Amino acid sequence: MCHRVTGVASLCAAAVLAACGSSQSSGTPSAGPSVILSTHFASLPDGSATISFDRSTQRLSLRISAHGFAPGRAHAVHIHAGSCLARSERVVAAFPDAASDSSGMLALDAAALQRTPSGVPKGAYLDIHLVDSSALATATPVDALPITCSDLAAGTAVSSVRLFPTPGHKPFGTATATWNGSARSLAVQLNLAALDAVSAHAVDIRAGACKDGPGQLKYPAPKIDADAAGAVDASVTVSGVEARPLSSGWFITIYLGTTTQPLLCGDLSAT
């Protein structure tokens, strides 16, 4: 303890200041100001496909290159009669299941399992299902729903299409994440629309970028619930965020229900 002694008051004050400074833990980072990150979500999966007709075998050939699938899963792939806005159960051509790799990339280069002598059919669409062919017959409506759907150009020898989420199942929205250095927490404000009505969705934050696949899980977040209009206006709090977030290098994923299939992905960046 310091005592007030004439002539050494300044030395005592210096000692007090030094003692106070040394009381801070050298291994604890400074809380610093809040950090705000934001993103606009992109729908997943995304990619392209090319359908061509081999006259010698009378079979359609399909080449797919896409990303944004759940890692390590097989998916049924069909061409159906109809359109993405007027889907039917009639399969014009079925293909071998397409499997995604560990990064969620999906590639397929295969011939149809049956012949189609007329070539690329008129009034048809290509879809990719959440589950594989063996599980499709007994799948729940959510699992059986195509996760991509693309209308084919009629009467052409080759049809190249962009893979889009099935119409009516293409949500969109934004997220804003605010890091509280004192509480070591991340408050994430989610504003989403066009989700399935009264649906629940898993959420997490990962290291990396959406285009590179699932990345390393950093922080699981509480699930979110869409209202009767398919909208979400909610704030979820992620605790234990010790490190100050960088201006980039994290992304948020919203999943299809409680499955591992990504539905929305957004790269977080400093505002």
N, C-alpha and C positions, 0 to 999 in steps of 0.2 A: 504494500500500500504506500502511496506517496503522501507525504506530509508537506504542508505549506511551510517552507523554510526560506527566510530572506536570502536572496542571492542565488537560489537554485530552483526557483519556480519554473523558469523556462526549461531547465533540464528535466524536471518532473513532467511537464506537459509533453515534452518530446517522448519521454518514456511511455506515457499513457497512450499516445498516438501509435507508437511502435507496437505496444501490446495489443491494441485493438486491431491493427493490421494483421498481426500474426495469428489472430483467432480465426481467420477464414481458412477453410479447408483448401489446400493447394490443388486437390483433385476435382473440385466442384466448379464447373464452368459458370461464367456469369450469365444470369438470366437474360439480360438484354431486353430490347424492345420486342413487341409482338411482331410476328412475321405473317404476312398475308399472301396466300397462294390461291390461284383460281384456274378453272379450266372450262372449256365447252366440250361436252361429250360427243364422241363419234360412235355410231352403231357398229356392232360386230355380229357375225363375221363379215369379212370384206375380201373381195378377190375377183377373179375372172374365170370364164370357162369357154371352151371352143368345142362345138359339136360338128363333126364331119361325117360324110357317108362314103363307105368303101363299096363300090359297085361289085367288085370281085367276090366279096364275102356277103354282100347285102346286109351289112351290119353298120350301125352307127358307132363312131369312135368319140370318146370324150376325154378332154384334157382339162384339168382343173388346177389352178394355183391360187391358194387363198390363205388367209391368216385369221386369227381371232377365234379359234376353236378351243374347246377344253383339251388339254394335253392328253395324248395317249388313248384316244377314243375312236371307235369305228362308227361310221355314219352310212346309213342307207342312201342310195342315190338313184333317182328315177326321172324319167320323162313321162309326164302325164298328159292326157288329153284335156284341153280347156285352157285356162289362163290363170295367172296369179290372183286375179280378182274374182274368178269363177272356177275354183279348183274342183277337181273330180277325183274319184278313187281309181279311175281306169288308167292302168300303167301301159304306156306305149312301148317303153324300153326300160329295162332294169340293168344296172351296172354292178360290178363287184363293189363291195363296201369300200369307202375311202377312209383311211386312217390318218389321224393327226399325229404329229411327232411330239417330242417333249416340249417344244416351244409353241405348240398350238398351230403350227403350219400344216396345211393339208395339201397334198399333191396327188393327183390321179391321172394316169394315162392308160386307158383301157377300152376294150370293145364291149358293146352291149352283149348281154347274155342270150338274146334272141335276135333273129333276123327281122329287119324292117325293109322289105323290098322297095317301098315307095320313098325311102330316104328320110331326110329331116321332115317330120310331119307338119302339116298346117294346124294351127290352133293348138299348140302344145307349150308346155313349160317345163323347165328343169327345176327340181328341188332337191335339197339335202336335208335329211332328217336328223334329229338329235340322237336317235338310237340306231343300232345296226339292224340289218334285215331280219335276223332271227328274233329280235325283240319287238319288232314293229307291230306284229299282229296282236300282241297282248299288252302293248304299251298304253299308259294312261293318255288322255287327250293332250296333256302338256308335253309329254315325251314324244308322242306321235306327230306333233305339229312340225312342219318343215321350219328349219331355222334360216334357210335361204330360199328364195323363189325368183326365177327369172323367165320371162316370156321369150320364146324363140321366134326368130324371124322366119316367116313362112315361105316355102317354095324356094329355098336357097340350098346350095350344095354344102355350104359351110355357114354356121351361125355362131358368132362370137358375142358373148353376153357378159355383163357385169353381174356379180352375185350381190343381191340385195336381201335384207331381212324380209320375211314374209309380210305383205301388205297388212296393215292393221297391227303389226307387231314391230314397229320401228320407233321406239321412244327417242326422246331427245331431252337436252337440258344442260344445266350448269352446276358447278360446285365452287364454293369458296371456303378455303381452309385457313383458320387463324390459329397460330401457335401462341400459347400463353407460356412465356418463359418461367414465370414464378410457379405456376401450377403444373408445369411440364405436361400440358395437355394440348390437344388439337381439336378445335371445334369446327366441324364440317357442316356447312349449310348446303343442302341439296334441294334444287328446284328442278323437277322432272315432270314430263308429260308423255302421254300416249303409251303408258304401261297398261298391262291388263288390269281391268277393274278389280279392286279389292285383292291385290296380289302382294305377296311378301318377297323380298329380294335380299340376298346376302350382299355384303359390301366389304371391301378391304382396300388397304393402301399398300402398294408394292414399290420396290426399287427398280428403276430402269425406265423404259418407255413403252408405250402401248404397241408400237410397231415391232418390238423385239420379243413379244410373247409374254408369258405369265410373270417372269421376273421373280425376285426374292420377296417373299411375304415380309412386310415390315410390321403392319399393325392391322389385325382384324377389327372391324367396326361393327356396332350394333346393326341388326337388320332393319330395313325400312319397309313401310307398308304404304302401298298406293291406295287412294280413296276410290269411291265409286266411279269417279271420272277418269281413273288411271293416272292421277296426279300425285306428286309428292312435294310437299313444302315442309321440310323437317331439318332439324339440326341434331347431329349425332356427335358425341364427344368421345375421343380416343384418349385414354390415359396412358401414362408412362412414356411419353414422347420426350426422352431426356435430351436428345441432341437437337440443336437449333437446325431447322430444315434449311437445306440449300435452296437456291433460286430455281433449281430444276433437278430432275433425277428421281422424282416420285410420280406415281400415277394412281388414279382411283379406278376400280372396276366395280360395276354393278352387274350382278349375275341373274340369269334366268331362274327365277324362283330361288330355291335353295340348292340348285345344281351347281356344277363347276363350269357351266357354259357361260362365257362372258356375253353380256348383252349390251353394255355401254362401257367405254373406256375413255379416260381423259388424262392427259399429261398435265401435271400441276406446274405452274410457273409463277414467279413473283409478279405482283401487280404493280 
